Amino acid sequence: MSKNQSDSNETVRYSAYMTDILYDALNELMNQTNTRKNSLINLAVSKLLMEFGLISFDKEVIELEKKIKNTLPISVKKVSIGDNNKLNTIEKLRFKEDSKIRFGHYTTKKSYYNGKEHIPSGEEKLILRPLEVTEEDLLKLLDEALKQEVLSDSFKKQLKISMSNSE
């Protein structure tokens, strides 16, 4: 292998690490803001181009920033079951105007690479796919969510009515 090929391979590997860091950070921001990746990337590129004086459309960027800030949950209440590597969750996301329930599947990142070394991490990473659990695990999740008031009393009442109607 020539020296150029070796250098090229190292660059590719290093770039892959940078891509992982950026990808993870972008996913985390996407989860926190409940905003699509393309919107976040458009905002970041717009801000960069504005800083270099290549474009100027402050109103559009400000409106996009407001939209992103309005989609941030005010609070998150969560219950989970699983082991140290994989967690299944029910989360109540509270926003300014309403609340939403999210069923989630997370993995726990053991470490991340900062460009120089692997650093231990206990961060949870949301896996963007449908939650698949056994009926037993779903019952455990629902039980915990009801006990810890992730699900409201009115939900509990409606659930009882639905269950009695289905018998």
Protein Blocks (a to p, Z undefined) as FASTA:
>chain_A
ZZklmmmmmmmmmmmmmmmmmmmmmmmmmmmnopafklmmmmmmmmmmmmnopaccfklm
mmmmmmmmmmpcfbdcdddeddfkbccdddddddfkbccdddddddddfbdcehjaccdd
fbdcdddddddddfklmmmmmmmmmmnomacfklmmmmmmmmmmmZZ
